[in-house]
Amino acid sequence: MSTPVQRRRASINDVARLAEVSVGTVSNVLNRPDRVSPTTRERVVAAIAELSFVPNGSARQLRAGTITTVGAIVLDIANPFFTDVARGIEDRLTQDDYTLMLANSEEDPEREQRYLRLFEEHGVQGVMVVPSDERIDHLLALRARGVNVVLLDRSSPLDDLSSVAVDDVSGGELAARHLLEQGHTRIAFLNGPHAIRQCVERHTGVVRALEAAGLDPAEALVEITVPSLNADGGEAGTRELLASADHPSAIFCVNDLTALGALRTLRHEGVRVPDDVAVVGYDDVTFAAELGTPLTSVRQPTHALGFRAADLLLAAAAGAPAEQVLFQPELVVRASSTTP
Amino acid sequence: MSTPVQRRRASINDVARLAEVSVGTVSNVLNRPDRVSPTTRERVVAAIAELSFVPNGSARQLRAGTITTVGAIVLDIANPFFTDVARGIEDRLTQDDYTLMLANSEEDPEREQRYLRLFEEHGVQGVMVVPSDERIDHLLALRARGVNVVLLDRSSPLDDLSSVAVDDVSGGELAARHLLEQGHTRIAFLNGPHAIRQCVERHTGVVRALEAAGLDPAEALVEITVPSLNADGGEAGTRELLASADHPSAIFCVNDLTALGALRTLRHEGVRVPDDVAVVGYDDVTFAAELGTPLTSVRQPTHALGFRAADLLLAAAAGAPAEQVLFQPELVVRASSTTP
């Protein structure tokens, strides 16, 4: 690992002297390299390397000391939900001049462990993690080794472990109750694997709404596990659903990307939304309202989720006690689930 | 910085002995902490900390040696274009068991420098960077200090500096030529700041198409710089445009998120697309085809862009010479720009 901070600082004059060129030429190599001949450029770059010369802006920053970093691990960086959360985290960290290292577990516990180890090796101040499965033993062990931990988008089982989450049971319940109110008596649920806590809780919410309406979940709920929590997964799940002659008249999708795939497939197959099949998503991503069939969706306070998590992490670093934050989701009703 | 690799390894038995509990209780603290009383839990966690005990999975990974990491810096992690690129990078890195540290410059050169310094301090194998402005001096200096560099989504000015880019001049030209072919004689261009190379090149392409059609860009092109390259930016730019009585009948948006904001604003204002105003975006993101008015867009090979960049970086680490890769974009025509 290079440690430029500890080196004696070379000036641009030193570089020019060693390369036997003018200071202007060194500046050109740095700023407008295409104006310098390859031979001269090579000589200047060799001198820069030999002297470990760090130009202008970088020099100022190197003198300022070590950057303080925190790590965050999300399940899918290509999901707007998580990028909005990441933006909230960054907005909070920037206030205290911290930087964020962002990693993507792709819902894979091994990748998650790998990134955690990387963060630890790199001496991060703390980590915010959306766990890939039920286990949090590795997070407790990490904390025992002195790294602050905040659970992200997952409520904490322990009083002394901070967490920032949204009430997913309530979210699932809101979505299912809305579909029941629209007259549907059977609901398809395109869900992710039950290893993911959010998927379990949204399922619990759906079951709760069905039971409250006097329906038997074994009859009224068709759960399909999608291969991936995105548009391709939604497409596969919807194809599987349409293959059955007796499919429900409503689909609840565990996130909006999955709903996007469902809408695409229904359109291709000539199934009208909401007349033939109603669709409800989850997350209320930016484009939900602008879709061909504007999507009813459960909205989560994404930015606040990230912001608050970063807040708790910085507070923990300063010795504050743990805290569990639980936000409530809300339902945004649009054309995909209501006949005008 | 903690260096767990060098510590003497403690076993779960050591922890149990020190905490004066059974091995089963230690296991419970790690796996089902809610089943253990707070007092006992505290004692076990203290013992774990004192012995620097690393449980099961982590232990295996720690023995395997240092993880090899590369860094990537993109302009906006909330833009699906960049998350698709990041996915391409990860898919390539996974093949060689490398991990990716992803950072978001938000088009801010200072943030970019900060992350580069962080990556360097952490001893990454190399970096892939979408530069926030014209300057690449800091990248050359970084390379001179021994860190491999690949320019991402930006062509290289130097033969010995690798880059993977898409032809943005051609992309701008495709979009503008298409609008001219639809009969438009004046085009509004919602663009980002000219500090960003892609914005300059797409502008060059638009100008080229206008001139090829015998039009004077000073007359035929209305360029509006949006405050941010996303839906909010597109909304602001479109409001500015609609405020002028004599606005063009076509809008070319520098990316699809900006186009999403444009479509939203036009809908709110009762302006029909494409009848009153045609809209063309850039990137062809997942949801482009599913919008209320399906969006014509310039498609870029996002996954290949990231995959190839990671490929060049790993090749450079193995001593391969630099390479410049330039992909071609393609136009995907949909209803937002063509009257049926």
Interface residues (C-beta under 8 A of the other chain):
Chain A: M1 S2 T3 P4 V5 V29 L30 N31 P33 D34 P38 R41 V45 I48 A49 S52 F53 V54 P55 N56 G57 S58 Q61 L62 T66 I67 T69 I77 A78 P80 T83 D84 A86 R87 E90 T99 L100 M101 L102 A103 N104 E106 E110 Q113 R114 Y115 L116 R117 L118 E120 E121 H122 G123 R135 I136 D137 H138 L140 A141 R143 A144 R145 G146 V147 P157 L158 D159 A231 L257 L260 L263 R264 R267 T286 F287 A289 E290 L291 G292 P294
Chain B: M1 S2 T3 P4 V5 V29 L30 N31 P33 D34 P38 R41 V45 I48 A49 S52 F53 V54 P55 N56 G57 S58 Q61 L62 T66 I67 T69 I77 A78 P80 T83 D84 A86 R87 E90 T99 L100 M101 L102 A103 N104 E106 P109 E110 Q113 R114 Y115 L116 R117 L118 E120 E121 H122 G123 R135 I136 D137 H138 L140 A141 A144 R145 G146 V147 P157 L158 D159 A231 L257 L260 L263 R264 R267 T286 F287 A289 E290 L291 G292 P294
